[in-house]
Structure formats: C-alpha cells, structure tokens
C-alpha cells in the first residue's frame, strides 16, 4: 500500500514541478471547480465565487471520508493525497490573484473573473496573495506527507500483528 501511495504522490508532485498541473486529473478537478460556481450561485450571488474552490476540495474530501467510513485505508490515503494535490492547485490560483498570468475558463476580463482576486479583495488581503499561497502549499505538502507517514505506519502495524 505505502509504495503505491508514495508513487501516486511522487507522480503528482513531479507533474506540478514540470507543468504546474496534472494531466487528466486536473481536468476533472477543474470540472468540479466550475460546477461549484453556479451551484453556490443558486444560494447567493455573493457565495458563487467561493463555490469553485469549495467544490474542488469537497470531492476528494468526501471520497476520503467515505473510504475511511468503509475502513478502506488505502483509498482514504489516496483521496487525502488527491485533496493535497487540489490544495496545490488552489495555491497556484491564489498566487495569481494580482498577476493574472493564468489562463481562465471563459477568457473573461480577469478583474471580474479571477476568483482569488475577488475573494482576497473582499477579505482586504489581496497584497498577501503570494504569502497565503505559499502557506497553503506548505499545508498541502504537510497533508501529503502526513498521509504517507500514516499509511506507512498502518502498514508496519499490520505487518507486526
């Protein structure tokens, strides 16, 4: 289990280092993200901007919860690593809040279509975009590391039993 999870995490990190995204997986993550905007927009126009990031993180978190509930530890750790990878994506998007270098879905005016420009402006911390993104990256890497350590420890305990 541990070797497979370590390989999964390694591939995801390598893709982020080489390209800044993971082919196929991040297309699915983007679909979850984009679906979140109108879903939260039904509740409140003000919440629509948060819906993308929330839905992008909700899917792997819900999958991790379900795997844990069913006592499928490998699946639980797999989904936590997927969640951590999504946090790396959010950090990349967050760091772009002022620069507006990333291409956005729809190609709209970045001033009005960049989620993290809007969110950080609402919170009054737009100038902290890169610092917050750095901290989020650290959190994502910590989650990934914890998941691998926990899976390794669970494997050792199972082997000792």
C-alpha positions in Angstrom: 0.0 0.0 0.0 2.7 2.5 1.0 4.8 2.1 -2.1 1.7 2.7 -4.4 0.7 5.7 -2.4 4.3 7.1 -2.5 4.4 6.6 -6.2 1.0 8.3 -6.6 2.2 11.3 -4.5 5.5 11.4 -6.4 3.8 11.4 -9.8 1.5 14.3 -8.7 4.4 16.3 -7.3 6.5 15.7 -10.4 3.7 16.9 -12.7 3.3 20.0 -10.6 7.0 20.7 -10.8 7.2 20.1 -14.5 4.0 21.6 -15.7 2.2 23.1 -12.8 -0.8 20.7 -13.2 -1.6 17.0 -13.6 -2.9 15.9 -16.9 -6.4 14.3 -16.9 -6.8 14.6 -13.1 -6.8 18.4 -13.1 -9.3 18.5 -15.9 -11.7 16.6 -13.6 -10.7 18.9 -10.7 -11.5 21.9 -12.9 -14.9 20.5 -13.8 -15.7 20.2 -10.1 -14.4 23.7 -9.6 -16.5 25.2 -12.4 -19.6 23.3 -11.3 -19.3 24.8 -7.9 -19.8 28.4 -9.1 -23.4 28.0 -10.3 -24.4 25.6 -7.5 -23.4 28.1 -4.9 -24.7 30.9 -7.0 -28.2 29.5 -6.6 -27.9 30.1 -2.8 -26.4 33.5 -3.1 -24.6 35.5 -5.8 -22.0 36.5 -3.2 -21.2 32.8 -2.5 -20.7 31.9 -6.1 -17.1 33.0 -6.1 -16.3 30.6 -3.2 -18.2 27.7 -4.8 -15.5 26.8 -7.2 -12.8 26.2 -4.7 -15.2 24.6 -2.2 -16.4 22.0 -4.7 -12.9 21.3 -6.0 -11.9 20.4 -2.4 -15.2 18.8 -1.4 -15.0 15.9 -3.9 -11.7 14.4 -2.7 -12.6 15.2 1.0 -16.0 13.4 0.6 -14.3 10.5 -1.1 -11.7 10.3 1.7 -14.5 10.4 4.3 -16.4 7.6 2.6 -13.2 5.4 2.3 -12.5 6.0 6.0 -16.1 5.2 6.9 -15.8 1.9 5.0 -12.4 1.2 6.6 -10.6 1.3 3.2 -7.3 2.8 4.4 -5.5 2.8 1.1 -8.5 4.6 -0.5 -8.6 7.1 2.4 -4.9 8.0 2.0 -5.2 8.0 -1.8 -8.0 10.6 -1.5 -6.1 12.7 1.0 -3.2 12.9 -1.4 -5.7 13.9 -4.1 -7.0 16.6 -1.7 -3.5 17.8 -1.1 -2.9 18.0 -4.9 -6.0 20.1 -5.2 -4.7 22.4 -2.5 -1.6 22.9 -4.6 -3.9 23.9 -7.5 -5.7 26.4 -5.2 -2.4 27.8 -4.1 -1.3 28.3 -7.7 -4.5 30.1 -8.5 -4.4 32.1 -5.3 -0.8 33.2 -6.0 -2.0 34.6 -9.4 -4.6 36.9 -7.8 -2.7 40.1 -8.6 -0.5 38.9 -11.5 -3.4 37.4 -13.7 -1.0 35.3 -15.7 -3.0 32.0 -15.6 -5.5 31.4 -18.4 -9.1 31.4 -17.1 -12.0 29.4 -18.2 -14.1 31.6 -20.5 -11.4 34.2 -21.1 -13.4 36.9 -19.4 -12.0 40.2 -18.0 -9.6 38.9 -15.3 -10.6 41.8 -13.0 -14.1 40.3 -12.7 -13.5 36.6 -13.3 -10.5 35.7 -11.2 -11.9 34.0 -8.0 -9.0 34.7 -5.8 -8.7 38.4 -6.8 -12.3 38.8 -5.8 -12.0 36.7 -2.6 -8.8 38.3 -1.3 -10.1 41.8 -2.2 -13.3 41.1 -0.2 -11.1 40.0 2.7 -8.8 43.0 2.4 -5.7 40.9 1.9 -5.1 41.0 -1.8 -1.4 42.0 -1.3 -0.9 38.8 0.7 -1.8 36.5 -2.3 1.6 35.0 -2.7 2.3 34.7 1.0 -1.1 33.0 1.6 -0.4 30.7 -1.4 3.0 29.8 0.0 1.4 28.8 3.3 -1.3 26.8 1.5 1.4 25.0 -0.4 3.1 24.1 2.9 -0.2 22.9 4.2 -0.8 20.7 1.1 2.7 19.2 1.3 2.2 18.6 5.1 -1.1 16.8 4.4 0.5 14.7 1.7 3.4 13.9 4.0 1.2 13.0 6.9 -0.9 10.8 4.7 2.2 8.9 3.5 3.5 8.6 7.0 0.2 7.4 8.4 -0.1 4.8 5.6 3.4 3.6 6.2 2.7 3.4 10.0 -0.5 1.4 9.3 1.4 -1.0 7.1 4.0 -1.5 9.7 1.4 -2.2 12.4 -0.4 -4.6 10.1 2.9 -6.4 9.5 3.7 -6.7 13.2 0.3 -8.1 14.0 
